[in-house]
Amino acid sequence: MKKILSFFLVVSVCISYAQNKIQSPQDFLGYEIGSQFTRHANVINYFEYVANNSPLVTYHTYGATNERRPLTYAVISSEQNIQNLEKIRTSHLQNTEHSNTYTVPEIAIVWLSYNVHGNEASSTEAAMITLYELITKKKEWLQNTVVIIDPCLNPDGRDRYVNWYNQVKSTPFNTNQDASEHHEPWPGGRPNHYLFDLNRDWAWASQVESSQRLAIYNQWLPHIHVDFHEQGINEPYYFAPAAEPFHEIISPWQREFQTQIGQNHATYFDKEGWLYFTRERFDLLYPSYGDTYPTFMGAIGMTYEQAGHGRAGLGIQTDEGYILTLKDRALHHTTTGLSTVEISSKNASKLNKEFRKFFDNTSLKYKSYVLNGAEDKLKSLTKLLDKHQIEYGYTTLEKVKGYLYSTNKQGSINTKGALVVNTNQPKGKMIKVLFEPNALLTNPLTYDITAWSIPYAYGLDAVASTTLIPHSPKNTTSIHNTPSPSAAGYISKWNSLQDASFLSDLLQNGIKVRFSEKDFTNNNIFFKKGSLIITKSDNKNLSNYDEVVTSLANKHQRKLHNAITSFANQGVDFGSPDVKLINKAKIAVLKGKRTSSLNYGEIWHFFEQQLHYPITAIDTDYFKQTDLRQYDILILPNGYYGAYFDKNTKEKLQQWIASGGKVIAISNAMEIFSNQKGYDLTPHSAKKSKDTLGNLIPYDQREKESVTNFITGSIFKTKIDTSHPMAFGYPDTYFSLKLGKDSYKLLQKGYNVSYIKTPENVSGFAGKEALNGLKNSLVFGECRLGNGSIIYMVDNPLFRSFWENGKLFFVNAVFFTNNHKFRI
């Protein structure tokens, strides 16, 4: 027995010795943290090393980026907690079920997320120090705390920044703000591979990093979540409490504990003489941030912002004359990270009790959201709900009464087979936030958009009901088409992005496709404008034409209608001039300096990951020397082009358009054509003030008074010309997300496809003066010039890839609008 006890004593001593001898990040990497930027691979190596040598740490891979870098997280706690981790996790999740027979656990779960913006790179350095400090000097906090560290949410962006910086920095580093190491080239390290801002993607999960992270996040639903950032070099440090507006769903406890956390940080910062600020800029309204999304999932969600950003490098002189170093930045983030764990440990019991209270959803006004519309749109929505593990079903009720999204009034809609999302489930409050018709605003001066309601974003008829609507699962059957060699062709509907993906695949496989510009009836089946027609005559040179078409239709789950004859019962026959062949267009997209990297990324991601159609990116560095005759379409992303499109460039572009080219200009790119002869585009001019005495609004009230001329991401109801090819697949109204007050007059000679007659703001904030400027204004339109066209998109239909209902406008602009020339 003594031998056995001696054996375990030796083992225990060895483990303790090994744990105390774990190398610090400095010893492991061979340099002091903050003396250089650590490559992502080396960060991974350090976390793996610690996990392999400490019983207090487990380390996991939850996915990979587009550039194949691993996405990882570490779980840190006491040795006993690590051994019982699964029990702790599942017991914690029972908090969300709100059962009557449950004992509240005493362990706090803290999730620390670093480097969601790649060039805000000090936080990943801090993550390594924080890990080391927790397992060596702060182990007492781990007795009742589980800490989850994601060291880098955006490895592709981080390495883009770090690799660039390491290539250009001076030795020793140059603190002069003019030095090249303080000026990143386009697009910078902030976004991910597809140039998306991952800190705006939590709710929409359009990117692989977000989707994979949510799967793990929902397995834990922590009590505390911190998102570590950096801001301008002259702002010292920001931490909780957050600024107004707070979303109304946020509980008094969540507000109160933010203040407690901030006060705890302040004691450390005050002791060291470090400056900080709170309650400014960073509000808690828009649900897709790394602070708001966790908050609406019951956590205390917070953003911590350290001065620095991509400009700071290893060190920079601020405008106030002091040197801001990477060492300082990493130290500050380490301090707030550890302070967060400390106060969470001290309040573990209270965190659990209040977390449990958050999931009582009985006070929510609307008990059910009922949505109806095209099956493809409903399926797209259920894919999003699945990512968030939100439950849903389908109703057999014929009608449901409640708040109608289409009219902003009480009413009812036909709902048989409609999708139902009830709020009597753990994610009930998040459902309320995502589906609410109009978020309550205590202050219109927000950090982001003020409207995002899912029914508008997905183009669905919807009603919010104060009654709990029963629902059940839906039996789904797969579509299976079979070849029909004797048929004149096949017809497929057109009203969704899934239809567009099918078209793209057909074109990629050499299938010639037509679309109808008129309604028609074939074999007694009615088909709307835009319907795809795939004829035997167009594809007679393909021996396996029928097999390819039906195989692709089955792949995309598209229902094909076999047309025995091309002779219509009513409307156009297949050979009609109004049944046009779709050009397999060669598309160029402008990128680089002066273009918005975010909008270019949205376009790039849309074509590659959603439509699966090839594009050619042309950089602004050499665009002016490019022979545009190689392309059918040129897409100009939102940008700040200024004098880039000089007289010669405009003349070259005009000649190309007149000869049959097509330009799609998004948002600010339209300024290239504004007030230019032949382009039919005129901005609405701001009304001149009648006040001749000057501006007498006091200094401290200017910002507040200025909101009358703001539109902060609001949803507007627009009218649609459904006869225009760009509107095929849409009803006569469309809800558009308007990001700002920019406004253009209705086209005088061109086609006003989507427009605002009388401004009707259905959700979000819009100031009175800004509303007046939208009267009789363009949203989407087409101007013909010679044989070509310019497509105007005042509102960006691809914004953050979440405004699903706008994407078909973009596809129609590419394939249908003035696009009947066939390229051999």
C-alpha positions in Angstrom: 0.0 0.0 0.0 2.9 2.3 0.9 4.5 1.6 -2.5 1.2 2.5 -4.3 0.9 5.7 -2.3 4.5 6.5 -3.0 4.0 5.9 -6.7 1.0 8.3 -6.8 2.9 10.9 -4.8 5.8 10.7 -7.3 3.4 11.1 -10.2 1.7 14.0 -8.6 4.9 15.7 -7.9 6.1 15.1 -11.5 2.9 16.5 -12.9 3.1 19.6 -10.6 6.7 20.1 -11.5 6.0 19.7 -15.3 3.1 22.2 -15.0 5.2 24.8 -13.2 8.0 24.3 -15.8 5.7 25.0 -18.8 7.5 27.5 -21.0 6.2 31.0 -21.3 5.3 32.3 -24.8 8.7 34.1 -24.7 10.7 31.0 -23.9 8.8 28.9 -26.4 8.9 31.3 -29.3 12.4 32.6 -28.6 11.4 36.3 -28.4 9.5 38.6 -26.1 5.8 39.0 -26.8 5.4 42.4 -28.5 8.9 42.5 -30.0 7.5 41.0 -33.2 4.3 39.7 -34.6 3.7 35.9 -34.3 2.6 34.0 -37.3 -0.6 32.1 -36.9 1.1 28.7 -37.2 3.4 29.5 -34.3 0.5 30.6 -32.2 -1.1 27.2 -32.9 2.2 25.5 -32.0 2.3 27.2 -28.6 -1.3 26.3 -27.7 -0.6 22.7 -28.7 2.5 22.6 -26.6 0.7 23.9 -23.5 -2.2 21.5 -24.0 0.2 18.6 -24.4 2.0 19.5 -21.1 -0.7 20.8 -18.8 -3.7 18.9 -17.3 -5.4 22.2 -17.1 -5.8 22.7 -20.8 -7.5 20.9 -23.7 -7.1 22.1 -27.3 -9.4 21.5 -30.2 -9.8 22.3 -33.9 -13.3 23.3 -34.9 -12.7 24.0 -38.6 -10.6 25.6 -41.2 -10.5 28.9 -43.2 -10.8 29.3 -46.9 -7.0 29.3 -47.0 -6.9 26.1 -45.0 -5.6 27.6 -41.7 -7.0 25.8 -38.6 -9.7 27.4 -36.4 -9.1 26.4 -32.8 -10.1 26.9 -29.2 -8.6 25.9 -25.9 -10.5 25.0 -22.7 -8.8 26.0 -19.5 -9.9 25.0 -16.0 -8.9 23.1 -12.9 -7.7 19.6 -13.3 -10.9 18.3 -11.7 -13.1 20.4 -13.9 -11.3 19.3 -17.0 -11.9 15.7 -16.0 -15.7 16.5 -15.6 -15.9 18.9 -18.6 -18.8 17.3 -20.4 -20.9 17.1 -17.2 -20.2 20.8 -16.5 -21.2 21.7 -20.1 -24.4 19.7 -20.2 -25.4 20.8 -16.7 -24.8 24.4 -17.7 -27.0 24.1 -20.8 -29.9 22.9 -18.6 -30.1 26.6 -17.5 -31.5 27.4 -21.0 -34.3 24.8 -20.7 -35.9 26.4 -17.7 -37.1 23.2 -16.1 -38.6 23.3 -12.6 -36.4 20.6 -11.2 -32.9 21.9 -11.5 -30.0 22.8 -9.2 -28.0 25.9 -10.4 -24.3 25.0 -11.0 -21.6 27.1 -9.4 -19.1 27.3 -12.3 -18.7 30.4 -14.6 -18.0 29.9 -18.3 -16.0 32.6 -19.9 -15.3 32.8 -23.6 -12.5 35.0 -24.9 -12.3 35.7 -28.6 -9.3 37.3 -30.2 -8.3 38.8 -33.5 -11.6 38.8 -35.4 -10.1 41.6 -37.4 -6.8 40.4 -38.8 -4.9 43.7 -38.5 -6.0 44.2 -34.9 -3.2 41.8 -34.1 -2.2 42.6 -30.6 -5.0 40.5 -29.2 -3.6 37.1 -30.4 -0.3 38.0 -28.8 -2.3 38.6 -25.6 -4.1 35.3 -25.9 -0.8 33.4 -25.5 0.1 35.4 -22.4 -3.4 35.0 -20.9 -3.2 31.3 -21.4 0.1 31.1 -19.6 -0.9 33.4 -16.8 -4.1 31.4 -16.1 -2.3 28.0 -15.7 0.7 29.3 -13.7 -0.3 32.3 -11.6 -4.1 32.4 -11.6 -5.0 28.8 -11.1 -7.3 29.6 -8.1 -9.7 31.3 -10.4 -10.0 28.0 -12.4 -11.5 26.2 -9.5 -15.0 27.5 -10.4 -14.4 28.9 -13.9 -14.1 27.3 -17.3 -12.2 29.6 -19.7 -12.5 29.1 -23.4 -9.9 30.9 -25.6 -10.2 31.2 -29.4 -6.8 32.7 -30.1 -7.6 33.9 -33.6 -11.0 34.1 -35.2 -9.6 35.3 -38.5 -6.3 33.6 -39.3 -6.3 34.5 -43.0 -6.6 38.2 -42.3 -4.1 38.0 -39.5 -1.5 36.4 -41.6 -2.2 38.8 -44.5 -1.3 41.6 -42.1 1.6 40.0 -40.3 3.3 38.7 -43.5 3.0 42.2 -45.0 4.3 43.9 -41.9 7.2 41.6 -41.5 8.2 42.3 -45.1 8.2 46.1 -44.9 9.1 47.0 -41.3 12.3 48.8 -40.5 14.8 47.4 -38.0 14.5 48.9 -35.5 10.9 49.7 -36.1 10.1 53.3 -37.3 7.6 55.2 -35.1 7.0 58.0 -37.6 3.4 57.9 -38.7 4.6 58.5 -42.3 6.7 55.4 -42.4 5.4 52.8 -44.9 5.1 50.2 -42.2 2.1 52.2 -40.9 0.2 52.2 -44.1 -1.3 48.9 -45.2 -2.0 48.3 -48.9 -5.4 47.5 -50.2 -7.4 45.5 -48.9 -5.6 45.5 -45.6 -5.6 42.6 -43.0 -9.0 43.5 -41.4 -11.3 41.1 -43.4 -11.1 37.4 -44.1 -10.2 35.6 -47.4 -13.4 36.9 -49.1 -12.9 40.4 -47.6 -15.8 40.1 -45.2 -15.9 41.8 -41.9 -16.3 38.7 -39.6 -17.4 41.0 -36.7 -20.6 41.7 -38.7 -21.2 38.1 -39.5 -22.2 36.4 -36.3 -26.0 36.4 -36.9 -25.8 35.8 -40.7 -23.0 33.3 -40.7 -22.3 33.7 -44.4 -18.6 32.9 -43.9 -17.0 29.5 -43.1 -15.3 30.9 -40.0 -18.6 32.1 -38.6 -20.6 29.0 -39.4 -18.0 26.7 -37.9 -17.6 28.8 -34.8 -21.4 28.9 -34.1 -21.5 25.2 -34.0 -19.0 25.2 -31.1 -20.4 28.3 -29.4 -23.8 26.8 -29.2 -22.4 23.8 -27.5 -21.3 26.1 -24.6 -23.4 29.3 -24.5 -21.0 31.0 -22.1 -21.9 33.4 -19.3 -19.4 35.9 -20.5 -18.1 36.6 -24.0 -15.4 39.1 -24.8 -14.4 40.2 -28.3 -10.9 41.8 -28.4 -10.3 44.6 -30.9 -8.2 47.6 -31.7 -9.1 51.1 -32.6 -7.4 54.3 -33.7 -3.9 55.0 -32.4 -5.1 58.1 -30.4 -7.9 56.4 -28.4 -6.3 54.7 -25.4 -8.6 51.8 -24.4 -12.3 51.1 -24.3 -14.1 48.6 -22.2 -17.5 48.0 -20.7 -20.1 49.3 -20.0 -21.3 49.8 -23.5 -22.9 52.9 -25.0 -26.6 53.5 -25.7 -28.7 52.3 -27.4 -29.0 48.9 -25.6 -31.5 46.6 -27.3 -34.6 46.3 -25.1 -34.1 42.5 -24.8 -30.9 43.1 -22.6 -31.7 42.4 -19.0 -31.0 44.8 -16.1 -28.5 42.3 -14.8 -26.6 42.2 -18.1 -26.3 46.0 -17.9 -25.4 46.0 -14.3 -22.7 43.4 -14.6 -21.1 45.2 -17.5 -20.5 48.1 -15.1 -19.1 45.8 -12.5 -16.7 44.3 -15.0 -15.6 47.8 -16.2 -15.0 48.9 -12.6 -12.8 45.8 -12.0 -10.8 46.7 -15.1 -10.5 50.3 -13.9 -8.8 49.3 -10.7 -5.9 47.7 -12.7 -5.7 50.5 -15.3 -5.8 53.2 -12.6 -3.1 51.5 -10.7 -0.8 51.5 -13.7 -1.8 55.0 -14.9 -3.4 53.7 -18.2 -6.1 55.8 -19.8 -9.4 54.3 -20.8 -13.0 55.3 -21.6 -16.4 53.6 -21.3 -20.1 54.2 -22.4 -19.1 55.7 -25.8 -19.4 54.7 -29.4 -19.9 50.9 -29.1 -23.6 50.3 -28.5 -25.5 47.0 -28.1 -28.2 47.0 -30.8 -27.3 45.4 -34.1 -27.4 41.6 -33.5 -24.5 40.4 -35.7 -21.5 41.6 -33.6 -19.2 39.6 -31.3 -20.7 41.5 -28.3 -24.4 41.7 -29.2 -24.9 38.1 -30.5 -23.6 36.5 -27.3 -25.7 39.1 -25.3 -28.9 38.0 -27.0 -27.9 34.4 -26.2 -27.8 35.2 -22.5 -24.2 36.2 -22.0 -22.5 39.4 -20.8 -21.2 40.3 -24.3 -18.5 42.9 -24.5 -16.1 44.6 -26.9 -12.7 45.6 -25.6 -10.8 48.1 -27.9 -7.1 48.8 -27.6 -5.5 51.7 -29.4 -3.4 50.5 -32.3 -5.1 48.9 -35.3 -3.2 48.1 -38.5 -1.4 51.5 -38.4 0.5 50.9 -35.1 2.8 48.1 -36.1 5.5 47.4 -33.4 5.4 51.0 -32.3 4.1 54.4 -33.4 4.1 57.9 -32.2 0.6 59.1 -31.4 -0.7 62.6 -32.0 -0.3 63.2 -28.3 3.4 62.6 -28.6 3.9 59.2 -26.8 5.0 56.0 -28.3 2.4 53.2 -28.5 4.1 49.8 -28.7 2.8 46.3 -29.4 4.1 45.3 -26.0 1.9 47.8 -24.3 -1.1 46.8 -26.4 -0.7 43.1 -25.7 -0.2 43.9 -22.0 -3.5 45.9 -21.8 -5.5 43.2 -23.5 -3.9 40.6 -21.2 -4.9 42.7 -18.2 -8.6 43.0 -19.2 -8.8 39.3 -20.1 -7.5 38.2 -16.7 -9.7 40.8 -15.0 -12.7 39.4 -16.7 -11.9 35.8 -15.5 -11.3 37.1 -12.0 -14.6 38.9 -11.6 -16.4 36.0 -13.2 -14.9 33.6 -10.7 -16.0 35.9 -7.9 -19.6 36.0 -9.2 -20.0 32.4 -10.6 -23.1 31.7 -8.6 -24.8 34.9 -9.5 -23.9 34.5 -13.2 -25.6 31.1 -13.3 -28.7 32.4 -11.6 -29.1 35.4 -13.8 -28.2 33.4 -16.9 -31.1 31.0 -16.1 -33.5 33.9 -15.7 -32.6 35.3 -19.1 -34.1 32.2 -20.7 -37.6 32.8 -19.3 -39.4 34.0 -22.4 -42.9 34.3 -21.1 -42.8 38.1 -21.2 -42.2 38.3 -25.0 -45.1 40.0 -26.8 -45.0 37.9 -29.9 -45.2 34.1 -29.3 -44.9 33.1 -33.0 -43.6 34.4 -36.3 -45.3 32.8 -39.3 -43.8 33.1 -42.7 -45.0 32.1 -46.2 -43.6 32.4 -49.6 -41.6 30.6 -52.2 -40.4 27.2 -51.0 -36.8 28.0 -51.9 -36.9 31.2 -49.8 -38.3 29.2 -46.8 -35.5 26.6 -47.2 -32.9 29.3 -47.3 -34.2 30.7 -44.0 -34.3 27.3 -42.4 -30.7 26.8 -43.2 -29.9 30.0 -41.2 -32.1 28.8 -38.3 -30.3 25.5 -38.3 -27.0 27.2 -37.9 -28.3 28.9 -34.8 -30.0 25.8 -33.6 -33.4 27.5 -33.6 -36.4 25.2 -33.7 -39.1 25.6 -36.3 -42.0 23.7 -37.9 -44.9 24.1 -40.3 -48.6 24.9 -39.6 -51.8 23.4 -41.0 -53.8 26.5 -40.1 -55.4 28.3 -43.1 -54.9 31.8 -41.7 -53.1 33.5 -38.8 -53.9 37.0 -37.5 -51.4 39.4 -36.1 -49.0 42.1 -37.1 -48.5 42.1 -40.9 -45.0 43.0 -42.1 -46.3 44.0 -45.5 -48.6 46.7 -44.2 -47.3 47.5 -40.7 -50.8 46.9 -39.5 -52.9 44.2 -37.9 -54.3 41.7 -40.4 -54.0 38.1 -41.5 -52.3 36.0 -44.2 -52.9 32.6 -45.7 -50.6 30.3 -43.8 -51.3 26.7 -44.7 -48.0 25.0 -44.9 -46.3 28.2 -43.6 -43.1 28.2 -41.6 -43.6 28.8 -37.9 -40.9 30.0 -35.4 -42.1 30.1 -31.8 -40.4 32.0 -29.0 -41.1 29.4 -26.3 -37.7 27.8 -26.8 -34.2 28.6 -25.5 -33.3 31.0 -28.3 -36.6 32.8 -27.9 -35.1 36.2 -27.3 -32.7 35.9 -30.2 -35.7 35.0 -32.4 -37.4 38.2 -31.2 -34.4 40.2 -32.2 -33.9 38.6 -35.6 -37.6 38.7 -36.5 -38.9 41.9 -34.8 -40.6 44.3 -37.3 -38.9 47.3 -35.8 -36.2 47.5 -33.1 -36.9 49.9 -30.3 -34.4 52.8 -30.5 -33.5 54.9 -27.5 -30.9 56.7 -29.6 -30.7 56.8 -33.4 -26.9 57.5 -33.3 -25.8 53.9 -33.5 -22.6 52.1 -34.6 -24.4 50.2 -37.4 -27.6 49.7 -39.2 -30.9 49.9 -37.3 -33.0 47.4 -39.3 -32.4 43.8 -40.3 -35.8 42.0 -39.9 -35.6 38.6 -41.4 -39.0 38.6 -43.2 -38.0 41.6 -45.2 -34.5 40.3 -45.8 -35.8 37.0 -47.2 -38.8 38.4 -49.1 -41.4 36.5 -47.2 -45.0 37.3 -46.3 -45.1 37.3 -42.5 -47.2 37.8 -39.5 -46.2 38.2 -35.9 -48.7 36.6 -33.6 -49.3 37.0 -29.9 -50.7 33.5 -29.9 -48.5 30.4 -29.8 -49.1 28.7 -33.2 -48.9 24.9 -33.3 -46.6 23.4 -35.8 -45.1 20.0 -36.8 -42.2 18.8 -38.9 -42.6 18.7 -42.7 -42.2 15.6 -44.8 -39.9 16.5 -47.7 -39.6 14.6 -50.9 -36.8 14.9 -53.3 -37.3 15.9 -56.9 -36.3 13.3 -59.5 -36.5 14.3 -63.2 -36.1 11.8 -66.0 -34.9 12.5 -69.6 -37.6 13.1 -72.2 -35.8 12.8 -75.6 -39.1 13.2 -77.5 -39.9 16.6 -75.9 -39.2 19.9 -77.6 -37.5 21.1 -74.4 -37.7 21.6 -70.7 -39.1 24.5 -68.7 -38.0 25.6 -65.3 -39.4 28.3 -63.0 -37.5 31.4 -62.0 -37.9 33.1 -58.6 -34.9 32.3 -56.4 -31.2 32.1 -56.1 -31.4 28.4 -56.3 -32.9 28.8 -59.8 -29.9 31.0 -60.7 -27.4 28.5 -59.5 -29.1 25.9 -61.7 -28.8 28.3 -64.7 -25.1 28.9 -63.9 -24.4 25.1 -63.8 -26.2 24.6 -67.1 -24.1 27.3 -68.8 -20.9 25.9 -67.3 -21.8 22.5 -68.8 -22.3 23.9 -72.3 -26.1 23.9 -72.2 -27.7 26.7 -74.1 -30.6 28.3 -72.2 -33.3 30.7 -73.1 -35.6 32.9 -70.9 -39.0 34.3 -71.7 -39.7 38.0 -71.4 -43.5 37.3 -71.5 -45.8 35.1 -69.5 -47.0 32.0 -71.3 -48.8 28.7 -70.9 -47.4 25.4 -72.2 -49.2 22.1 -71.8 -51.8 23.9 -69.8 -49.2 25.0 -67.2 -48.7 28.7 -66.6 -45.2 30.1 -66.6 -44.2 33.6 -65.5 -41.7 35.9 -67.1 -38.2 34.8 -66.6 -38.9 31.1 -66.8 -36.0 29.2 -68.2 -36.5 27.3 -71.5 -34.0 24.6 -72.6 -34.7 23.5 -76.1 -33.7 20.5 -78.1 -33.1 22.7 -81.1 -30.5 24.9 -79.3 -28.6 21.8 -78.0 -28.9 19.4 -80.9 -25.1 19.1 -81.2 -24.9 17.6 -77.6 -25.5 13.8 -77.8 -26.2 13.6 -74.1 -28.2 16.8 -73.8 -31.3 15.2 -72.1 -29.1 13.4 -69.5 -27.0 16.4 -68.6 -30.1 18.7 -68.2 -32.0 16.3 -66.0 -28.9 15.3 -64.0 -28.2 19.0 -63.2 -31.9 19.6 -62.4 -31.8 16.7 -59.9 -28.5 18.0 -58.4 -30.1 21.4 -57.8 -33.5 19.9 -57.0 -35.3 21.9 -59.7 -38.5 20.6 -61.1 -38.4 20.4 -64.9 -41.6 20.6 -67.0 -41.4 18.5 -70.1 -42.6 20.5 -73.1 -43.9 18.1 -75.7 -44.3 20.9 -78.1 -42.9 24.4 -78.3 -46.4 25.6 -79.3 -47.9 27.6 -76.5 -51.5 27.3 -75.3 -51.3 31.1 -74.6 -48.5 33.6 -74.9 -45.1 33.1 -76.6 -43.8 30.0 -78.4 -40.2 28.9 -77.9 -39.1 30.6 -81.2 -40.6 33.9 -80.3 -38.3 37.0 -80.3 -39.4 37.4 -76.7 -37.8 34.1 -75.8 -34.1 35.2 -75.7 -31.0 33.1 -75.6 -28.9 33.7 -72.5 -25.4 34.8 -73.1 -22.7 32.9 -71.2 -21.3 36.2 -70.2 -17.7 37.0 -69.5 -17.6 39.2 -66.4 -15.0 41.5 -65.2 -15.0 43.0 -61.7 -13.0 46.0 -60.7 -10.9 45.7 -57.5 -8.1 47.3 -55.7 -7.4 50.8 -54.5 -10.4 53.1 -54.6 -12.9 50.2 -54.5 -14.6 49.2 -51.3 -12.9 46.0 -50.3 -16.1 44.9 -48.5 -18.3 45.3 -51.5 -15.7 43.7 -53.8 -15.6 40.8 -51.4 -19.4 40.5 -51.4 -19.3 40.2 -55.2 -16.4 37.8 -55.2 -18.0 35.6 -52.6 -21.4 35.7 -54.3 -20.0 34.5 -57.6 -17.6 31.9 -56.2 -19.6 30.5 -53.3 -23.2 31.0 -54.2 -23.7 31.4 -57.9 -20.6 29.3 -58.8 -19.9 31.4 -61.9 -16.5 32.6 -63.0 -15.4 36.2 -62.9 -12.2 38.0 -63.8 -10.9 40.5 -61.2 -9.1 43.5 -62.7 -7.1 45.7 -60.4 -7.3 49.5 -60.6 -3.5 49.5 -61.0 -3.9 48.3 -64.6 -7.6 48.6 -65.4 -7.0 51.6 -67.7 -4.8 49.5 -69.9 -7.3 46.6 -70.1 -9.0 45.7 -73.4 -12.6 45.6 -72.3 -13.7 44.1 -75.6 -12.8 40.7 -74.0 -15.8 41.1 -71.6 -19.5 41.4 -71.8 -20.1 42.9 -68.3 -18.1 45.1 -66.0 -19.1 45.3 -62.4 -18.0 48.5 -60.5 -18.2 47.9 -56.8 -19.1 50.6 -54.3 -16.0 52.8 -54.1 -14.4 56.2 -53.9 -13.2 56.8 -57.4 -12.8 60.5 -57.5 -10.7 61.5 -60.5 -9.7 57.9 -61.2 -12.2 57.8 -64.0 -10.7 60.7 -65.9 -11.8 62.0 -69.3 -10.0 59.4 -71.3 -11.1 56.5 -69.1 -14.7 57.7 -69.3 -14.6 57.9 -73.1 -13.1 54.4 -73.4 -15.8 53.1 -71.1 -18.5 54.9 -73.0 -17.4 53.5 -76.3 -17.3 50.0 -74.9 -20.8 50.3 -73.5 -22.2 51.7 -76.8 -20.8 48.8 -78.7 -22.7 46.3 -76.5 -21.0 46.3 -73.1 -22.9 46.4 -69.8 -21.8 48.1 -66.6 -23.3 47.3 -63.2 -22.6 50.2 -60.9 -23.2 49.8 -57.2 -23.8 52.6 -54.7 -21.0 55.3 -54.9 -19.7 53.9 -58.2 -22.8 55.6 -59.7 -21.1 58.9 -59.2 -18.9 58.1 -62.2 -22.0 58.6 -64.4 -23.8 61.2 -62.4 -24.6 64.4 -64.3 -22.8 63.1 -67.3 -24.3 63.4 -70.8 -26.0 60.2 -72.0 -26.3 58.5 -68.7 -29.6 59.8 -67.5 -28.5 60.0 -63.9 -29.0 63.1 -61.7 -28.6 63.2 -57.9 -31.3 64.8 -55.7 -29.8 68.1 -54.5 -29.9 69.0 -50.9 -32.4 71.8 -50.1 -30.7 75.1 -49.2 -31.5 76.4 -45.8 -33.6 79.6 -45.6 -31.8 80.6 -42.4 -29.4 83.5 -43.2 -28.3 84.0 -39.6 -26.0 81.0 -39.5 -26.1 77.8 -37.5 -27.1 78.6 -34.0 -27.4 75.0 -32.7 -25.1 74.7 -29.7 -21.8 72.8 -30.0 -22.9 69.9 -27.7 -26.2 69.5 -29.6 -24.9 69.4 -33.2 -24.5 65.6 -33.4 -28.0 65.0 -31.9 -29.6 67.6 -34.2 -27.9 66.2 -37.3 -29.8 62.9 -37.2 -32.7 64.6 -39.0 -30.6 64.1 -42.2 -29.5 60.5 -41.4 -30.6 57.2 -42.6 -28.9 54.5 -40.5 -29.5 51.3 -42.3 -33.3 51.4 -42.7 -35.8 49.3 -44.7 -38.0 51.0 -47.3 -40.9 49.7 -49.4 -40.3 50.2 -53.1 -42.4 49.8 -56.2 -41.3 47.4 -58.9 -41.7 47.4 -62.7 -42.3 43.7 -63.0 -42.2 43.8 -66.8 -38.5 44.6 -66.8 -36.1 41.6 -67.0 -34.2 42.8 -63.9 -37.4 42.3 -61.9 -38.3 38.8 -63.1 -39.2 36.6 -60.2 -40.4 39.5 -58.0 -43.9 40.8 -57.0 -44.8 44.4 -57.5 -43.2 45.5 -54.2 -39.7 45.0 -52.8 -38.3 45.9 -49.4 -34.9 47.4 -49.8 -32.2 48.0 -47.2 -31.0 51.6 -47.5 -27.7 52.3 -45.9 -27.6 56.0 -46.3 -29.4 59.1 -47.6 -27.9 59.1 -51.1 -30.6 59.7 -53.6 -31.0 59.9 -57.3 -33.9 61.2 -59.4 -36.0 58.9 -61.4 -34.5 58.1 -64.8 -36.1 60.2 -67.6 -35.3 58.0 -70.5 -34.2 54.8 -68.8 -36.1 52.1 -66.9 -36.9 52.7 -63.3 -37.1 49.0 -62.2 -37.3 49.7 -58.4 -38.1 53.1 -57.1 -39.5 55.0 -54.1 -42.5 57.2 -55.0 -43.5 58.3 -51.5 -40.9 57.3 -48.9 -42.3 54.5 -46.7 -39.8 53.6 -44.0 -41.0 50.3 -42.5 -38.2 49.6 -40.1 -35.1 51.3 -38.8 -34.3 55.0 -38.3 -34.7 57.7 -41.0 -34.5 61.4 -40.3 -37.2 63.7 -41.5 -35.0 65.6 -44.0 -33.5 62.4 -45.3 -37.0 61.0 -45.9 -37.9 64.1 -47.9 -34.9 63.6 -50.1 -36.1 60.1 -51.1 -39.3 61.2 -52.8 -39.5 60.0 -56.4 -36.0 58.4 -56.1 -34.3 55.5 -57.9 -33.3 52.2 -56.3 -32.5 50.0 -59.3 -32.6 51.1 -62.9 -31.2 50.6 -66.4 -30.0 53.2 -68.8 -29.4 52.2 -72.5 -26.4 53.7 -74.3 -26.1 52.5 -77.9 -26.2 48.7 -77.8 -25.2 48.5 -74.2 -26.5 49.4 -70.8 -25.6 50.8 -67.4 -27.3 49.1 -64.5 -27.7 51.4 -61.5 -28.0 49.9 -58.0 -28.3 52.7 -55.5 -28.8 50.2 -52.7 -26.4 47.3 -52.5 -28.3 44.0 -52.8 -25.4 41.9 -51.7 -24.7 43.8 -48.5 -23.0 41.4 -46.0 -24.6 38.6 -48.0 -27.6 38.5 -45.7 -30.2 40.5 -47.7 -31.3 37.3 -49.5 -34.2 38.9 -51.3 -32.0 41.3 -53.2 -29.7 38.8 -54.8 -32.0 37.8 -57.7 -32.0 41.5 -58.9 -28.2 41.2 -59.2 -28.5 37.9 -61.1 -31.2 39.3 -63.4 -28.9 42.3 -64.1 -26.2 39.9 -65.2 -28.1 37.3 -67.2 -31.4 38.9 -68.3 -31.0 42.6 -68.7 -30.1 43.6 -72.3 -28.1 40.3 -72.5 -29.1 38.4 -75.7 -25.9 38.4 -77.6 -24.4 34.9 -77.7 -20.7 34.5 -77.3 -19.2 31.6 -79.3 
